[in-house]
Amino acid sequence: MRLDKYIADCGVASRREAAAAIRRKGVSVNGVLASSADMKVNEETDTVVYCGEPLVYMKYVWIMMNKPQGVISATEDAKGQKTVIDLLPERLQKQGLFPCGRLDGDTTGLILLTNEGELAHRLLSPKRHVDKVYRYSSARRITEEEINRAKEGLVLGDGYECLPAEIVADPEGCGGIITLREGKYHQIKRMFGAMDNRITSLCRVRFAEVELSPELGAGEWRYLTEEELNVLRSH
């Protein structure tokens, strides 16, 4: 692999920035200063140090983002609306990342971004039934009867029968936690609509066993840990 591509794939710089650092003698390979951007490196065995920082090669990138309201879960938008990819640094925008699943424009919270298509496809497959957990607020408090209806598999207005969903209502107020094992279009909003109720806010807090980091503010992101990746791969 070319050295500048290796550095870019590690997520610390663009290929142009990597080439500039190489010219400044700021990159070494196995303890020897690199001479050119097109120098070949073995991503499995070579040790690359970029501006004093030893690099860890990532064949695939997995990112957790706290999606803000009004941002589109897409790689681009024909109407020019801001997307989750637009919130990333330029060096990551060029790595072919895409959302693993989608959140509505007004839904906030955990969204995963990756360039590993095969694993993302498995996680989103209807056969996998990967849990997706949301904190919701609704126009009125949900009843025990409605909680049981959701648990049995609520039928929507168009006749679609949802998979069983678990709802835990807060002791007070009009909110709670809902766990889905599928991800149909506007599903939670449609479920509450079928119960003559209305969602007023929705935030995803967990995907599979990966939980939204509380330290991430709206629009902020971080790389997934190796432990979190192993959890996803177990699915």
N, C-alpha and C positions, 0 to 999 in steps of 0.2 A: 504494500500500500504506500502511496505517496505520503511523505511526511506532513505536508500541509493539510491533506485530507484527514490524516490520523489526528492531528491537533484539533481540527474543526469537529470531527466526530466525538472528541472528548468533551465538547461543549464549552471550551474556554475561550475560543476566538473564531472568527471567520477565517476562511482560507487566505484572504488578502492580509488580514492581521497576522496570521501565522507566518506568511512569507516575509512580512516586514520584520517580525521578531527574529527570524532566521538570518536575515541580512544584518541585523544589529548584533549578531552572535549571542542571541538570548536563548537559544535552544540547543540542547545536547542530546545525543543518542548514545546510550551505553557509556556515558562519561566523556564522550568526544563531541566537540562543538560541531553542529550541523553546518554543512556548506551550501546546501541548496534545498529549495522547497520540493523538488521532485525526487529527492533522495528516498530510496525504498526502505521501509521499516517493516518488521514482523510484529504485528499487533499482539501476538501471543507471548513473545519472548523478549522483545526489546524494551529497554527502559528509556522513556523520553521525559526530559525535564524542560518545562516551558516557563521561562522567566522566573526560575527558582522553584517552580512548583512541579513535583513529580506527577505525571498524568496517569489516570486509570482509563483504559480504553473501554468505550461502551459501544458494542455493536448496535444495540437498540437503546433508545431513549424512552424513559417513562417519567412523566411529570404529573404531580398533583397540583391542581389549581383551585383556588376559591373563586368561583365564577361570580362576577358582580351582576347586578340586575341590568338588563338592557343590552348585554353583550351576547352575540350570536354564537351558538355551538357549531361552528363550521370552519373550514379552512379559508373561505372567502365568501363574500356576500354581494350579489348582483346589485343591490340597492346601496352599497357603500357603507353599510352598518359595520360597526367595530365587531371583530370576531375574537374568540379566545386566542387565536394564533397571533393577532395584533398586539396582545398584551405581553408577548414574550420578547426577549432581546433579539436583535436582528440575526445574530449568529444561530439562534435556535429556529428562527422562522425559515431558515434555508435547509433544514434537515428533514423536510417531508413529514412533519408531525401532523396528526389529525386527532379529533376527539374520539375517545372510545365511548361511544354512546352520545346522547344529546340531552341537554336541558333546555326547557323553554326559555325564551328571552327574558321573561320576568321571574324565572326560577334561579335561585342562587345556590352556591355551595360547591360540593366536591365534583370535579370533573377530571378525568384522566386523559392525558395527551400522550401519544406515542407514535413511533414509526414502525412498530412491530405488528404487521397486519394479521399474521396467522393467530397470534395469541388474542388480539383484540376481537377477531372474528369468533373465536371459541367462547370468550367471555360474554359476547352479545348474542350467542346462539340461543334461540328459544328452548332448545333441548337442555340447556345447562341450568336454567332457573337460578341464576346468580342473584342473591339478595341485593336490593337497593333500598336504603333506609332514608326517610325524609322526616324533617320536622315541619309540621304544618300549622297554620292558623286558619280558622274557618269562620263563616259569618255567624254560625250558632254552634252550640255545643252538640257533639255527636251523642246519640243514645246507645244504650247497651244493645238494643235490638239491631241498630244499624251496624254496630261493631260485629255482631254475629252474622249479619248478612254479608259483610265483607269477608269474614272468615270462611264462609261457606262458598264464596264465589259470586260476587255481585254481577247482575246482568245489566248492561248499559242500555241506553235508549235505542241504540241501533241493533240490539239483540245479541251483541257480543258478550259471552260469559267469561268474566275475568277469572284468573287463577285465584285461589284463596290468598287473601291479604290480611296481615295482622295490624290492627290499630290499637294503640294504647293511648287513651285520652288522659290529659293532665287532670289532676284532682280538682283544679279550679280553672276557669277560663275556657276559651274555645280553641284550644290547641292540643297537640299531642305528637305522637310518633307513628308513622305508617311504614310498613315493610312490604315491598312488592317483590315478586319473583318473575316479573316480566316487565316490559317497558313499552307499552302501546302509546300511541300518540295522545298527548294530553291526558293520560290515563287517570291520574289522581283527580284532576279537575272534573273529568267526566264521571268518575265514581261518585264524587260528592254531589255533582249535579243530578245524578240518578237518585240521590237521597234528598232532593229538594234543599240542598245546602250549597255553599259556595266557598271555594278556597280563596283566602285573602293574602296569604303568603306561603311560600314553599322553599325549603332549603334542603338539599341533599347532604346528609352527614356521613353516609357510609356506602361504599361499593364493595361487594363481597365482604372480606374482613378488614378492608383498608378504610380507616376513619379519617375524616377531615381534621387536619392539624389545627388546634385552636389558636395557634400563634399566627396563622396565615390571615392577613386582612383581605378585604375584597380586592380581587385582581392580583394578589400575590401568589407565588408558586414555589415549589421545591422539587428536587428529584426524589423519586421513590427510593426507599432504603432496600437493601438486599433482602431483608426479612419480608418486607411488603411484596416485593417481586416474587419471592418464593411462594407466598400465599396465593398470588394470582396464578402462578404457573401450576399450582396444585389443582386448579379447576380445569 
